[in-house]
Amino acid sequence: MGALDGVKVIDLTRVLGGPFGTQWLGDHGADVIKIEPPQGDDVRGWGPPFDKEAGAASYFLGVNRNKRGAALDLGMPEGRDVLLRLLETADVLIENFKPGGMEKWGLGYKAVLKDRFPRLIHCRISGFGSDGPHGGLPGYDAVLQAQAGLMSVNGPEGGPATRLGIPLVDIGTGISAALGIAMALYERSNSGLGQYIDMTLYDTAVSMLFPHAANYFLGGKHPQITGNTHSNLSPYDVFPTKTCKVFIAGGNDTQFRKICDTIGRPELATDPRFTGNTARLENKLALRAEFGPAMAEWDGEELASTLMRAGAPAGAVLETHQVVDHPHTIHREMTVDIDGFRTLGNPIKMSRTPAKVARRRPPRFGQDTRAVLAEAGYSEAEVDDLITSGAAFDAPRRKG
């Protein structure tokens, strides 16, 4: 059994943040019913690459496993009636419509859902929330990276502000939403009541501005782009070796001494320029010049392994294909095969109720609509009528 067995989630989210979070809920046993609009989740078309059998791009497949797939047109009264029927037995509703969207359809939490479904947990993900100076505006990961200051501290040292190479704001918001839902479920076990969770990309992005905001609060100095180096630690940088680049992080004097011993430069540990983290920060360019020749003849992975086993944090700079095929990645079950579909694993390892990533492939558009509606009490004839009317879909509509 998964930790969330028995929890039913109606998932109206699209694109990345919401689907990432609900995928983790599904991994841990929740019955996640992904309801797509008539045109489908936008990211089904965000390719190549595409999986023809699944009818979707890798972008969709990577965040929608362990969900059942249904499709409704919530713009139609009949589609909204179906959603309300599904919510009668649901624990969680999660959506990422623009603020006001659910209210426009007569499905607002305060006005309708709170009283009609008092145990329901309604999580909304939006760009900025419904009020405030940016309230109601749309939010996109890269835009939020810019507006929340993340780009201002990322990039090559002395260079321009740069977007992070992964959609960290979307992913962080999805994880935060999943955590908020889990906390609300726990609280409900005591109070018996659901609640509304207001998640925004902006709040999540600002919360991740660490340690730069903490440094600014205490020191008053505007953070600068430091590239691979750290504003608070030294050594903390990428160093070239004979075979690959290696990232080395010396968090304290003991680790620094171990680095110096390993590379055959023990005298650097007592050099006045490098005694103590403050001195190393002030002289990080000189330290890099001393480290460079000593590391240049090493095999990169051997150096990283030797340093780690000595107690000094280090890692070879690997590319995606090297990471997903790495023996430790495989050992930790962080790549999983689901009937020929390869995907990343779940990092939350629980002893009694482990995640079951390989339960269900990402759904084809509308593949479970009939089963979901039947479970909600609709007869076969009623399901046929809903599909014929365009309020529900069990397959993509052919164009033309």
Helices and strands as residue ranges (DSSP letters): E 8-11, H 17-27, E 31-36, G 42-45, E 50-51, E 56-57, H 58-61, E 68-72, H 77-87, E 92-95, H 101-104, I 109-113, H 114-116, E 121-126, H 141-147, G 151-153, H 168-191, E 196-200, H 201-207, H 212-219, E 236-240, E 245-249, H 253-262, G 266-270, G 272-274, H 277-282, H 284-295, H 300-310, E 314-316, H 320-324, H 327-331, E 335-338, E 341-344, G 357-359, H 369-375, H 380-389, E 392-393
